[in-house]
């Protein structure tokens, strides 16, 4: 195999790893933003069950 030729499997694996890293970063960013919002706005508690669940989960895992 020539040095300039890329193995398709390696290229796919690299792309999948890049996508995984992006998803982890996005999940972290959204979790942080939600926690910050819920901390600033107590009136939002009870409005959306999933937001409450995530906020509680973050508080318990800290």
PDBQT receptor file of N, H, CA, C and O in Angstrom, charges set to zero:
ATOM      1  N   UNK A   1       0.836  -1.159   0.000  1.00  0.00    +0.000 N 
ATOM      2  CA  UNK A   1       0.000   0.000   0.000  1.00  0.00    +0.000 C 
ATOM      3  C   UNK A   1       0.893   1.237   0.000  1.00  0.00    +0.000 C 
ATOM      4  O   UNK A   1       1.875   1.301   0.738  1.00  0.00    +0.000 OA
ATOM      5  N   UNK A   2       0.552   2.201  -0.817  1.00  0.00    +0.000 N 
ATOM      6  H   UNK A   2      -0.247   2.149  -1.417  1.00  0.00    +0.000 HD
ATOM      7  CA  UNK A   2       1.323   3.434  -0.901  1.00  0.00    +0.000 C 
ATOM      8  C   UNK A   2       1.060   4.305   0.325  1.00  0.00    +0.000 C 
ATOM      9  O   UNK A   2      -0.029   4.249   0.895  1.00  0.00    +0.000 OA
ATOM     10  N   UNK A   3       2.039   5.108   0.739  1.00  0.00    +0.000 N 
ATOM     11  H   UNK A   3       2.924   5.154   0.276  1.00  0.00    +0.000 HD
ATOM     12  CA  UNK A   3       1.840   5.942   1.919  1.00  0.00    +0.000 C 
ATOM     13  C   UNK A   3       0.724   6.984   1.744  1.00  0.00    +0.000 C 
ATOM     14  O   UNK A   3       0.129   7.420   2.730  1.00  0.00    +0.000 OA
ATOM     15  N   UNK A   4       0.439   7.380   0.507  1.00  0.00    +0.000 N 
ATOM     16  H   UNK A   4       0.922   7.026  -0.294  1.00  0.00    +0.000 HD
ATOM     17  CA  UNK A   4      -0.584   8.391   0.283  1.00  0.00    +0.000 C 
ATOM     18  C   UNK A   4      -1.989   7.796   0.207  1.00  0.00    +0.000 C 
ATOM     19  O   UNK A   4      -2.978   8.529   0.240  1.00  0.00    +0.000 OA
ATOM     20  N   UNK A   5      -2.076   6.467   0.106  1.00  0.00    +0.000 N 
ATOM     21  H   UNK A   5      -1.273   5.873   0.079  1.00  0.00    +0.000 HD
ATOM     22  CA  UNK A   5      -3.371   5.805   0.019  1.00  0.00    +0.000 C 
ATOM     23  C   UNK A   5      -3.898   5.536   1.424  1.00  0.00    +0.000 C 
ATOM     24  O   UNK A   5      -3.195   4.972   2.263  1.00  0.00    +0.000 OA
ATOM     25  N   UNK A   6      -5.118   5.937   1.669  1.00  0.00    +0.000 N 
ATOM     26  H   UNK A   6      -5.689   6.395   0.988  1.00  0.00    +0.000 HD
ATOM     27  CA  UNK A   6      -5.721   5.710   2.975  1.00  0.00    +0.000 C 
ATOM     28  C   UNK A   6      -6.577   4.456   2.941  1.00  0.00    +0.000 C 
ATOM     29  O   UNK A   6      -7.278   4.185   1.967  1.00  0.00    +0.000 OA
ATOM     30  N   UNK A   7      -6.505   3.715   4.002  1.00  0.00    +0.000 N 
ATOM     31  H   UNK A   7      -5.935   3.935   4.793  1.00  0.00    +0.000 HD
ATOM     32  CA  UNK A   7      -7.337   2.536   4.163  1.00  0.00    +0.000 C 
ATOM     33  C   UNK A   7      -8.758   3.012   4.486  1.00  0.00    +0.000 C 
ATOM     34  O   UNK A   7      -8.941   3.763   5.444  1.00  0.00    +0.000 OA
ATOM     35  N   UNK A   8      -9.764   2.596   3.713  1.00  0.00    +0.000 N 
ATOM     36  H   UNK A   8      -9.615   1.986   2.935  1.00  0.00    +0.000 HD
ATOM     37  CA  UNK A   8     -11.142   3.053   3.970  1.00  0.00    +0.000 C 
ATOM     38  C   UNK A   8     -11.622   2.743   5.382  1.00  0.00    +0.000 C 
ATOM     39  O   UNK A   8     -12.341   3.544   5.978  1.00  0.00    +0.000 OA
ATOM     40  N   UNK A   9     -11.236   1.599   5.921  1.00  0.00    +0.000 N 
ATOM     41  H   UNK A   9     -10.652   0.948   5.437  1.00  0.00    +0.000 HD
ATOM     42  CA  UNK A   9     -11.661   1.230   7.277  1.00  0.00    +0.000 C 
ATOM     43  C   UNK A   9     -11.069   2.195   8.299  1.00  0.00    +0.000 C 
ATOM     44  O   UNK A   9     -11.748   2.587   9.248  1.00  0.00    +0.000 OA
ATOM     45  N   UNK A  10      -9.818   2.576   8.111  1.00  0.00    +0.000 N 
ATOM     46  H   UNK A  10      -9.267   2.257   7.340  1.00  0.00    +0.000 HD
ATOM     47  CA  UNK A  10      -9.173   3.526   9.021  1.00  0.00    +0.000 C 
ATOM     48  C   UNK A  10      -9.846   4.882   8.930  1.00  0.00    +0.000 C 
ATOM     49  O   UNK A  10     -10.067   5.534   9.950  1.00  0.00    +0.000 OA
ATOM     50  N   UNK A  11     -10.170   5.311   7.734  1.00  0.00    +0.000 N 
ATOM     51  H   UNK A  11      -9.990   4.782   6.905  1.00  0.00    +0.000 HD
ATOM     52  CA  UNK A  11     -10.826   6.594   7.542  1.00  0.00    +0.000 C 
ATOM     53  C   UNK A  11     -12.201   6.596   8.219  1.00  0.00    +0.000 C 
ATOM     54  O   UNK A  11     -12.573   7.579   8.861  1.00  0.00    +0.000 OA
ATOM     55  N   UNK A  12     -12.940   5.523   8.081  1.00  0.00    +0.000 N 
ATOM     56  H   UNK A  12     -12.637   4.725   7.560  1.00  0.00    +0.000 HD
ATOM     57  CA  UNK A  12     -14.256   5.418   8.716  1.00  0.00    +0.000 C 
ATOM     58  C   UNK A  12     -14.113   5.411  10.234  1.00  0.00    +0.000 C 
ATOM     59  O   UNK A  12     -14.869   6.084  10.934  1.00  0.00    +0.000 OA
ATOM     60  N   UNK A  13     -13.144   4.652  10.744  1.00  0.00    +0.000 N 
ATOM     61  H   UNK A  13     -12.529   4.105  10.176  1.00  0.00    +0.000 HD
ATOM     62  CA  UNK A  13     -12.919   4.605  12.189  1.00  0.00    +0.000 C 
ATOM     63  C   UNK A  13     -12.561   5.979  12.737  1.00  0.00    +0.000 C 
ATOM     64  O   UNK A  13     -13.028   6.370  13.807  1.00  0.00    +0.000 OA
ATOM     65  N   UNK A  14     -11.732   6.707  12.001  1.00  0.00    +0.000 N 
ATOM     66  H   UNK A  14     -11.352   6.389  11.132  1.00  0.00    +0.000 HD
ATOM     67  CA  UNK A  14     -11.354   8.051  12.446  1.00  0.00    +0.000 C 
ATOM     68  C   UNK A  14     -12.571   8.974  12.453  1.00  0.00    +0.000 C 
ATOM     69  O   UNK A  14     -12.741   9.769  13.377  1.00  0.00    +0.000 OA
ATOM     70  N   UNK A  15     -13.402   8.873  11.446  1.00  0.00    +0.000 N 
ATOM     71  H   UNK A  15     -13.264   8.227  10.696  1.00  0.00    +0.000 HD
ATOM     72  CA  UNK A  15     -14.603   9.713  11.367  1.00  0.00    +0.000 C 
ATOM     73  C   UNK A  15     -15.578   9.363  12.492  1.00  0.00    +0.000 C 
ATOM     74  O   UNK A  15     -16.166  10.254  13.105  1.00  0.00    +0.000 OA
ATOM     75  N   UNK A  16     -15.748   8.072  12.764  1.00  0.00    +0.000 N 
ATOM     76  H   UNK A  16     -15.270   7.348  12.266  1.00  0.00    +0.000 HD
ATOM     77  CA  UNK A  16     -16.623   7.659  13.860  1.00  0.00    +0.000 C 
ATOM     78  C   UNK A  16     -16.109   8.165  15.204  1.00  0.00    +0.000 C 
ATOM     79  O   UNK A  16     -16.897   8.593  16.047  1.00  0.00    +0.000 OA
ATOM     80  N   UNK A  17     -14.820   8.120  15.405  1.00  0.00    +0.000 N 
ATOM     81  H   UNK A  17     -14.179   7.773  14.720  1.00  0.00    +0.000 HD
ATOM     82  CA  UNK A  17     -14.239   8.623  16.648  1.00  0.00    +0.000 C 
ATOM     83  C   UNK A  17     -14.443  10.134  16.767  1.00  0.00    +0.000 C 
ATOM     84  O   UNK A  17     -14.707  10.644  17.856  1.00  0.00    +0.000 OA
ATOM     85  N   UNK A  18     -14.322  10.837  15.661  1.00  0.00    +0.000 N 
ATOM     86  H   UNK A  18     -14.108  10.423  14.777  1.00  0.00    +0.000 HD
ATOM     87  CA  UNK A  18     -14.557  12.280  15.649  1.00  0.00    +0.000 C 
ATOM     88  C   UNK A  18     -16.025  12.589  16.006  1.00  0.00    +0.000 C 
ATOM     89  O   UNK A  18     -16.302  13.509  16.776  1.00  0.00    +0.000 OA
ATOM     90  N   UNK A  19     -16.939  11.822  15.445  1.00  0.00    +0.000 N 
ATOM     91  H   UNK A  19     -16.714  11.075  14.820  1.00  0.00    +0.000 HD
ATOM     92  CA  UNK A  19     -18.364  12.008  15.737  1.00  0.00    +0.000 C 
ATOM     93  C   UNK A  19     -18.644  11.714  17.206  1.00  0.00    +0.000 C 
ATOM     94  O   UNK A  19     -19.402  12.444  17.844  1.00  0.00    +0.000 OA
ATOM     95  N   UNK A  20     -18.045  10.658  17.752  1.00  0.00    +0.000 N 
ATOM     96  H   UNK A  20     -17.430  10.065  17.233  1.00  0.00    +0.000 HD
ATOM     97  CA  UNK A  20     -18.234  10.335  19.173  1.00  0.00    +0.000 C 
ATOM     98  C   UNK A  20     -17.747  11.484  20.061  1.00  0.00    +0.000 C 
ATOM     99  O   UNK A  20     -18.421  11.869  21.015  1.00  0.00    +0.000 OA
ATOM    100  N   UNK A  21     -16.589  12.017  19.742  1.00  0.00    +0.000 N 
ATOM    101  H   UNK A  21     -16.041  11.704  18.967  1.00  0.00    +0.000 HD
ATOM    102  CA  UNK A  21     -16.028  13.121  20.528  1.00  0.00    +0.000 C 
ATOM    103  C   UNK A  21     -16.929  14.354  20.448  1.00  0.00    +0.000 C 
ATOM    104  O   UNK A  21     -17.120  15.046  21.448  1.00  0.00    +0.000 OA
ATOM    105  N   UNK A  22     -17.480  14.630  19.277  1.00  0.00    +0.000 N 
ATOM    106  H   UNK A  22     -17.325  14.068  18.464  1.00  0.00    +0.000 HD
ATOM    107  CA  UNK A  22     -18.385  15.769  19.121  1.00  0.00    +0.000 C 
ATOM    108  C   UNK A  22     -19.648  15.575  19.945  1.00  0.00    +0.000 C 
ATOM    109  O   UNK A  22     -20.132  16.520  20.568  1.00  0.00    +0.000 OA
ATOM    110  N   UNK A  23     -20.184  14.368  19.957  1.00  0.00    +0.000 N 
ATOM    111  H   UNK A  23     -19.791  13.600  19.451  1.00  0.00    +0.000 HD
ATOM    112  CA  UNK A  23     -21.409  14.085  20.720  1.00  0.00    +0.000 C 
ATOM    113  C   UNK A  23     -21.165  14.240  22.213  1.00  0.00    +0.000 C 
ATOM    114  O   UNK A  23     -22.011  14.776  22.929  1.00  0.00    +0.000 OA
ATOM    115  N   UNK A  24     -20.011  13.773  22.689  1.00  0.00    +0.000 N 
ATOM    116  H   UNK A  24     -19.323  13.337  22.108  1.00  0.00    +0.000 HD
ATOM    117  CA  UNK A  24     -19.683  13.910  24.113  1.00  0.00    +0.000 C 
ATOM    118  C   UNK A  24     -19.565  15.386  24.471  1.00  0.00    +0.000 C 
ATOM    119  O   UNK A  24     -20.083  15.818  25.501  1.00  0.00    +0.000 OA
ATOM    120  N   UNK A  25     -18.894  16.156  23.637  1.00  0.00    +0.000 N 
ATOM    121  H   UNK A  25     -18.473  15.805  22.800  1.00  0.00    +0.000 HD
ATOM    122  CA  UNK A  25     -18.733  17.588  23.891  1.00  0.00    +0.000 C 
ATOM    123  C   UNK A  25     -20.087  18.293  23.877  1.00  0.00    +0.000 C 
ATOM    124  O   UNK A  25     -20.345  19.157  24.715  1.00  0.00    +0.000 OA
ATOM    125  N   UNK A  26     -20.939  17.934  22.943  1.00  0.00    +0.000 N 
ATOM    126  H   UNK A  26     -20.729  17.233  22.263  1.00  0.00    +0.000 HD
ATOM    127  CA  UNK A  26     -22.264  18.549  22.841  1.00  0.00    +0.000 C 
ATOM    128  C   UNK A  26     -23.119  18.199  24.059  1.00  0.00    +0.000 C 
ATOM    129  O   UNK A  26     -23.805  19.061  24.609  1.00  0.00    +0.000 OA
ATOM    130  N   UNK A  27     -23.076  16.948  24.475  1.00  0.00    +0.000 N 
ATOM    131  H   UNK A  27     -22.518  16.248  24.029  1.00  0.00    +0.000 HD
ATOM    132  CA  UNK A  27     -23.839  16.518  25.650  1.00  0.00    +0.000 C 
ATOM    133  C   UNK A  27     -23.379  17.274  26.894  1.00  0.00    +0.000 C 
ATOM    134  O   UNK A  27     -24.200  17.713  27.700  1.00  0.00    +0.000 OA
ATOM    135  N   UNK A  28     -22.064  17.422  27.046  1.00  0.00    +0.000 N 
ATOM    136  H   UNK A  28     -21.398  17.065  26.392  1.00  0.00    +0.000 HD
ATOM    137  CA  UNK A  28     -21.520  18.144  28.182  1.00  0.00    +0.000 C 
ATOM    138  C   UNK A  28     -21.938  19.611  28.158  1.00  0.00    +0.000 C 
ATOM    139  O   UNK A  28     -22.330  20.174  29.180  1.00  0.00    +0.000 OA
ATOM    140  N   UNK A  29     -21.849  20.217  26.980  1.00  0.00    +0.000 N 
ATOM    141  H   UNK A  29     -21.531  19.759  26.150  1.00  0.00    +0.000 HD
ATOM    142  CA  UNK A  29     -22.214  21.631  26.848  1.00  0.00    +0.000 C 
ATOM    143  C   UNK A  29     -23.690  21.851  27.166  1.00  0.00    +0.000 C 
ATOM    144  O   UNK A  29     -24.039  22.809  27.856  1.00  0.00    +0.000 OA
ATOM    145  N   UNK A  30     -24.545  20.985  26.677  1.00  0.00    +0.000 N 
ATOM    146  H   UNK A  30     -24.262  20.207  26.116  1.00  0.00    +0.000 HD
ATOM    147  CA  UNK A  30     -25.982  21.117  26.941  1.00  0.00    +0.000 C 
ATOM    148  C   UNK A  30     -26.296  20.873  28.410  1.00  0.00    +0.000 C 
ATOM    149  O   UNK A  30     -27.129  21.572  28.987  1.00  0.00    +0.000 OA
ATOM    150  N   UNK A  31     -25.647  19.901  29.015  1.00  0.00    +0.000 N 
ATOM    151  H   UNK A  31     -24.970  19.334  28.546  1.00  0.00    +0.000 HD
ATOM    152  CA  UNK A  31     -25.869  19.620  30.437  1.00  0.00    +0.000 C 
ATOM    153  C   UNK A  31     -25.447  20.809  31.287  1.00  0.00    +0.000 C 
ATOM    154  O   UNK A  31     -26.143  21.181  32.232  1.00  0.00    +0.000 OA
ATOM    155  N   UNK A  32     -24.312  21.402  30.955  1.00  0.00    +0.000 N 
ATOM    156  H   UNK A  32     -23.746  21.100  30.188  1.00  0.00    +0.000 HD
ATOM    157  CA  UNK A  32     -23.843  22.566  31.701  1.00  0.00    +0.000 C 
ATOM    158  C   UNK A  32     -24.804  23.740  31.548  1.00  0.00    +0.000 C 
ATOM    159  O   UNK A  32     -25.111  24.428  32.521  1.00  0.00    +0.000 OA
ATOM    160  N   UNK A  33     -25.275  23.967  30.333  1.00  0.00    +0.000 N 
ATOM    161  H   UNK A  33     -25.026  23.408  29.542  1.00  0.00    +0.000 HD
ATOM    162  CA  UNK A  33     -26.204  25.074  30.079  1.00  0.00    +0.000 C 
ATOM    163  C   UNK A  33     -27.525  24.855  30.820  1.00  0.00    +0.000 C 
ATOM    164  O   UNK A  33     -28.083  25.796  31.385  1.00  0.00    +0.000 OA
ATOM    165  N   UNK A  34     -28.017  23.638  30.819  1.00  0.00    +0.000 N 
ATOM    166  H   UNK A  34     -27.564  22.874  30.360  1.00  0.00    +0.000 HD
ATOM    167  CA  UNK A  34     -29.264  23.338  31.524  1.00  0.00    +0.000 C 
ATOM    168  C   UNK A  34     -29.092  23.523  33.025  1.00  0.00    +0.000 C 
ATOM    169  O   UNK A  34     -29.964  24.089  33.684  1.00  0.00    +0.000 OA
ATOM    170  N   UNK A  35     -27.989  23.055  33.563  1.00  0.00    +0.000 N 
ATOM    171  H   UNK A  35     -27.281  22.595  33.028  1.00  0.00    +0.000 HD
ATOM    172  CA  UNK A  35     -27.742  23.206  35.001  1.00  0.00    +0.000 C 
ATOM    173  C   UNK A  35     -27.654  24.684  35.371  1.00  0.00    +0.000 C 
ATOM    174  O   UNK A  35     -28.198  25.102  36.393  1.00  0.00    +0.000 OA
ATOM    175  N   UNK A  36     -26.981  25.467  34.553  1.00  0.00    +0.000 N 
ATOM    176  H   UNK A  36     -26.539  25.127  33.722  1.00  0.00    +0.000 HD
ATOM    177  CA  UNK A  36     -26.861  26.902  34.804  1.00  0.00    +0.000 C 
ATOM    178  C   UNK A  36     -28.236  27.581  34.747  1.00  0.00    +0.000 C 
ATOM    179  O   UNK A  36     -28.564  28.406  35.600  1.00  0.00    +0.000 OA
ATOM    180  N   UNK A  37     -29.021  27.231  33.750  1.00  0.00    +0.000 N 
ATOM    181  H   UNK A  37     -28.755  26.561  33.057  1.00  0.00    +0.000 HD
ATOM    182  CA  UNK A  37     -30.353  27.811  33.602  1.00  0.00    +0.000 C 
ATOM    183  C   UNK A  37     -31.246  27.447  34.785  1.00  0.00    +0.000 C 
ATOM    184  O   UNK A  37     -31.941  28.308  35.325  1.00  0.00    +0.000 OA
ATOM    185  N   UNK A  38     -31.232  26.192  35.184  1.00  0.00    +0.000 N 
ATOM    186  H   UNK A  38     -30.668  25.493  34.745  1.00  0.00    +0.000 HD
ATOM    187  CA  UNK A  38     -32.081  25.754  36.285  1.00  0.00    +0.000 C 
ATOM    188  C   UNK A  38     -31.635  26.395  37.600  1.00  0.00    +0.000 C 
ATOM    189  O   UNK A  38     -32.457  26.624  38.488  1.00  0.00    +0.000 OA
ATOM    190  N   UNK A  39     -30.344  26.684  37.729  1.00  0.00    +0.000 N 
ATOM    191  H   UNK A  39     -29.676  26.498  37.008  1.00  0.00    +0.000 HD
ATOM    192  CA  UNK A  39     -29.842  27.349  38.930  1.00  0.00    +0.000 C 
ATOM    193  C   UNK A  39     -30.297  28.809  38.967  1.00  0.00    +0.000 C 
ATOM    194  O   UNK A  39     -30.627  29.335  40.030  1.00  0.00    +0.000 OA
ATOM    195  N   UNK A  40     -30.311  29.451  37.814  1.00  0.00    +0.000 N 
ATOM    196  H   UNK A  40     -30.043  29.024  36.950  1.00  0.00    +0.000 HD
ATOM    197  CA  UNK A  40     -30.693  30.864  37.731  1.00  0.00    +0.000 C 
ATOM    198  C   UNK A  40     -32.208  31.075  37.798  1.00  0.00    +0.000 C 
ATOM    199  O   UNK A  40     -32.671  32.107  38.282  1.00  0.00    +0.000 OA
ATOM    200  N   UNK A  41     -32.970  30.104  37.317  1.00  0.00    +0.000 N 
ATOM    201  H   UNK A  41     -32.594  29.265  36.924  1.00  0.00    +0.000 HD
ATOM    202  CA  UNK A  41     -34.416  30.289  37.192  1.00  0.00    +0.000 C 
ATOM    203  C   UNK A  41     -35.171  29.199  37.947  1.00  0.00    +0.000 C 
ATOM    204  O   UNK A  41     -35.510  28.160  37.380  1.00  0.00    +0.000 OA
ATOM    205  N   UNK A  42     -35.427  29.439  39.204  1.00  0.00    +0.000 N 
ATOM    206  H   UNK A  42     -35.152  30.283  39.665  1.00  0.00    +0.000 HD
ATOM    207  CA  UNK A  42     -36.172  28.474  40.023  1.00  0.00    +0.000 C 
ATOM    208  C   UNK A  42     -37.600  28.287  39.525  1.00  0.00    +0.000 C 
ATOM    209  O   UNK A  42     -38.206  27.240  39.756  1.00  0.00    +0.000 OA
ATOM    210  N   UNK A  43     -38.140  29.293  38.843  1.00  0.00    +0.000 N 
ATOM    211  H   UNK A  43     -37.648  30.143  38.656  1.00  0.00    +0.000 HD
ATOM    212  CA  UNK A  43     -39.516  29.201  38.355  1.00  0.00    +0.000 C 
ATOM    213  C   UNK A  43     -39.677  28.169  37.238  1.00  0.00    +0.000 C 
ATOM    214  O   UNK A  43     -40.801  27.813  36.883  1.00  0.00    +0.000 OA
ATOM    215  N   UNK A  44     -38.572  27.690  36.688  1.00  0.00    +0.000 N 
ATOM    216  H   UNK A  44     -37.659  27.979  36.977  1.00  0.00    +0.000 HD
ATOM    217  CA  UNK A  44     -38.650  26.690  35.616  1.00  0.00    +0.000 C 
ATOM    218  C   UNK A  44     -38.811  25.264  36.156  1.00  0.00    +0.000 C 
ATOM    219  O   UNK A  44     -39.197  24.356  35.420  1.00  0.00    +0.000 OA
ATOM    220  N   UNK A  45     -38.518  25.079  37.420  1.00  0.00    +0.000 N 
ATOM    221  H   UNK A  45     -38.205  25.817  38.018  1.00  0.00    +0.000 HD
ATOM    222  CA  UNK A  45     -38.643  23.740  38.002  1.00  0.00    +0.000 C 
ATOM    223  C   UNK A  45     -40.100  23.294  37.940  1.00  0.00    +0.000 C 
ATOM    224  O   UNK A  45     -41.005  24.031  38.333  1.00  0.00    +0.000 OA
ATOM    225  N   UNK A  46     -40.308  22.105  37.453  1.00  0.00    +0.000 N 
ATOM    226  H   UNK A  46     -39.574  21.507  37.134  1.00  0.00    +0.000 HD
ATOM    227  CA  UNK A  46     -41.645  21.551  37.332  1.00  0.00    +0.000 C 
ATOM    228  C   UNK A  46     -42.307  21.812  35.985  1.00  0.00    +0.000 C 
ATOM    229  O   UNK A  46     -43.397  21.306  35.721  1.00  0.00    +0.000 OA
ATOM    230  N   UNK A  47     -41.657  22.597  35.133  1.00  0.00    +0.000 N 
ATOM    231  H   UNK A  47     -40.771  23.008  35.347  1.00  0.00    +0.000 HD
ATOM    232  CA  UNK A  47     -42.237  22.913  33.825  1.00  0.00    +0.000 C 
ATOM    233  C   UNK A  47     -42.042  21.761  32.848  1.00  0.00    +0.000 C 
ATOM    234  O   UNK A  47     -42.942  21.427  32.078  1.00  0.00    +0.000 OA
ATOM    235  N   UNK A  48     -40.856  21.158  32.888  1.00  0.00    +0.000 N 
ATOM    236  H   UNK A  48     -40.124  21.430  33.514  1.00  0.00    +0.000 HD
ATOM    237  CA  UNK A  48     -40.552  20.067  31.963  1.00  0.00    +0.000 C 
ATOM    238  C   UNK A  48     -39.886  18.943  32.752  1.00  0.00    +0.000 C 
ATOM    239  O   UNK A  48     -38.816  19.134  33.330  1.00  0.00    +0.000 OA
ATOM    240  N   UNK A  49     -40.510  17.793  32.775  1.00  0.00    +0.000 N 
ATOM    241  H   UNK A  49     -41.379  17.638  32.306  1.00  0.00    +0.000 HD
ATOM    242  CA  UNK A  49     -40.037  16.676  33.606  1.00  0.00    +0.000 C 
ATOM    243  C   UNK A  49     -38.620  16.230  33.233  1.00  0.00    +0.000 C 
ATOM    244  O   UNK A  49     -37.825  15.910  34.117  1.00  0.00    +0.000 OA
ATOM    245  N   UNK A  50     -38.297  16.206  31.948  1.00  0.00    +0.000 N 
ATOM    246  H   UNK A  50     -38.942  16.466  31.230  1.00  0.00    +0.000 HD
ATOM    247  CA  UNK A  50     -36.962  15.765  31.540  1.00  0.00    +0.000 C 
ATOM    248  C   UNK A  50     -35.898  16.748  32.006  1.00  0.00    +0.000 C 
ATOM    249  O   UNK A  50     -34.820  16.332  32.430  1.00  0.00    +0.000 OA
ATOM    250  N   UNK A  51     -36.180  18.032  31.937  1.00  0.00    +0.000 N 
ATOM    251  H   UNK A  51     -37.056  18.370  31.593  1.00  0.00    +0.000 HD
ATOM    252  CA  UNK A  51     -35.226  19.037  32.415  1.00  0.00    +0.000 C 
ATOM    253  C   UNK A  51     -35.007  18.874  33.916  1.00  0.00    +0.000 C 
ATOM    254  O   UNK A  51     -33.876  18.970  34.393  1.00  0.00    +0.000 OA
ATOM    255  N   UNK A  52     -36.069  18.632  34.651  1.00  0.00    +0.000 N 
ATOM    256  H   UNK A  52     -36.988  18.554  34.264  1.00  0.00    +0.000 HD
ATOM    257  CA  UNK A  52     -35.945  18.391  36.094  1.00  0.00    +0.000 C 
ATOM    258  C   UNK A  52     -35.104  17.147  36.363  1.00  0.00    +0.000 C 
ATOM    259  O   UNK A  52     -34.243  17.148  37.243  1.00  0.00    +0.000 OA
ATOM    260  N   UNK A  53     -35.357  16.095  35.606  1.00  0.00    +0.000 N 
ATOM    261  H   UNK A  53     -36.056  16.094  34.891  1.00  0.00    +0.000 HD
ATOM    262  CA  UNK A  53     -34.617  14.848  35.777  1.00  0.00    +0.000 C 
ATOM    263  C   UNK A  53     -33.123  15.053  35.519  1.00  0.00    +0.000 C 
ATOM    264  O   UNK A  53     -32.291  14.600  36.305  1.00  0.00    +0.000 OA
ATOM    265  N   UNK A  54     -32.783  15.728  34.429  1.00  0.00    +0.000 N 
ATOM    266  H   UNK A  54     -33.459  16.096  33.790  1.00  0.00    +0.000 HD
ATOM    267  CA  UNK A  54     -31.373  15.963  34.098  1.00  0.00    +0.000 C 
ATOM    268  C   UNK A  54     -30.729  16.839  35.162  1.00  0.00    +0.000 C 
ATOM    269  O   UNK A  54     -29.611  16.565  35.599  1.00  0.00    +0.000 OA
ATOM    270  N   UNK A  55     -31.423  17.887  35.581  1.00  0.00    +0.000 N 
ATOM    271  H   UNK A  55     -32.331  18.109  35.226  1.00  0.00    +0.000 HD
ATOM    272  CA  UNK A  55     -30.887  18.772  36.618  1.00  0.00    +0.000 C 
ATOM    273  C   UNK A  55     -30.628  17.999  37.907  1.00  0.00    +0.000 C 
ATOM    274  O   UNK A  55     -29.565  18.144  38.510  1.00  0.00    +0.000 OA
ATOM    275  N   UNK A  56     -31.578  17.187  38.331  1.00  0.00    +0.000 N 
ATOM    276  H   UNK A  56     -32.442  17.069  37.841  1.00  0.00    +0.000 HD
ATOM    277  CA  UNK A  56     -31.396  16.378  39.532  1.00  0.00    +0.000 C 
ATOM    278  C   UNK A  56     -30.242  15.392  39.369  1.00  0.00    +0.000 C 
ATOM    279  O   UNK A  56     -29.471  15.175  40.304  1.00  0.00    +0.000 OA
ATOM    280  N   UNK A  57     -30.127  14.808  38.207  1.00  0.00    +0.000 N 
ATOM    281  H   UNK A  57     -30.754  14.984  37.448  1.00  0.00    +0.000 HD
ATOM    282  CA  UNK A  57     -29.044  13.854  37.944  1.00  0.00    +0.000 C 
ATOM    283  C   UNK A  57     -27.684  14.536  38.039  1.00  0.00    +0.000 C 
ATOM    284  O   UNK A  57     -26.735  13.981  38.594  1.00  0.00    +0.000 OA
ATOM    285  N   UNK A  58     -27.603  15.727  37.500  1.00  0.00    +0.000 N 
ATOM    286  H   UNK A  58     -28.373  16.178  37.049  1.00  0.00    +0.000 HD
ATOM    287  CA  UNK A  58     -26.341  16.466  37.564  1.00  0.00    +0.000 C 
ATOM    288  C   UNK A  58     -25.987  16.837  38.996  1.00  0.00    +0.000 C 
ATOM    289  O   UNK A  58     -24.823  16.782  39.390  1.00  0.00    +0.000 OA
ATOM    290  N   UNK A  59     -26.981  17.209  39.760  1.00  0.00    +0.000 N 
ATOM    291  H   UNK A  59     -27.927  17.254  39.439  1.00  0.00    +0.000 HD
ATOM    292  CA  UNK A  59     -26.723  17.572  41.159  1.00  0.00    +0.000 C 
ATOM    293  C   UNK A  59     -26.254  16.361  41.958  1.00  0.00    +0.000 C 
ATOM    294  O   UNK A  59     -25.364  16.489  42.798  1.00  0.00    +0.000 OA
ATOM    295  N   UNK A  60     -26.831  15.199  41.714  1.00  0.00    +0.000 N 
ATOM    296  H   UNK A  60     -27.554  15.095  41.031  1.00  0.00    +0.000 HD
ATOM    297  CA  UNK A  60     -26.452  14.001  42.451  1.00  0.00    +0.000 C 
ATOM    298  C   UNK A  60     -25.084  13.481  42.030  1.00  0.00    +0.000 C 
ATOM    299  O   UNK A  60     -24.396  12.844  42.828  1.00  0.00    +0.000 OA
ATOM    300  N   UNK A  61     -24.681  13.740  40.800  1.00  0.00    +0.000 N 
ATOM    301  H   UNK A  61     -25.240  14.258  40.151  1.00  0.00    +0.000 HD
ATOM    302  CA  UNK A  61     -23.411  13.202  40.317  1.00  0.00    +0.000 C 
ATOM    303  C   UNK A  61     -22.240  14.139  40.605  1.00  0.00    +0.000 C 
ATOM    304  O   UNK A  61     -21.087  13.756  40.408  1.00  0.00    +0.000 OA
ATOM    305  N   UNK A  62     -22.513  15.344  41.061  1.00  0.00    +0.000 N 
ATOM    306  H   UNK A  62     -23.450  15.655  41.220  1.00  0.00    +0.000 HD
ATOM    307  CA  UNK A  62     -21.446  16.323  41.314  1.00  0.00    +0.000 C 
ATOM    308  C   UNK A  62     -20.703  16.019  42.577  1.00  0.00    +0.000 C 
ATOM    309  O   UNK A  62     -19.776  16.743  42.936  1.00  0.00    +0.000 OA
TER     310      UNK A  62
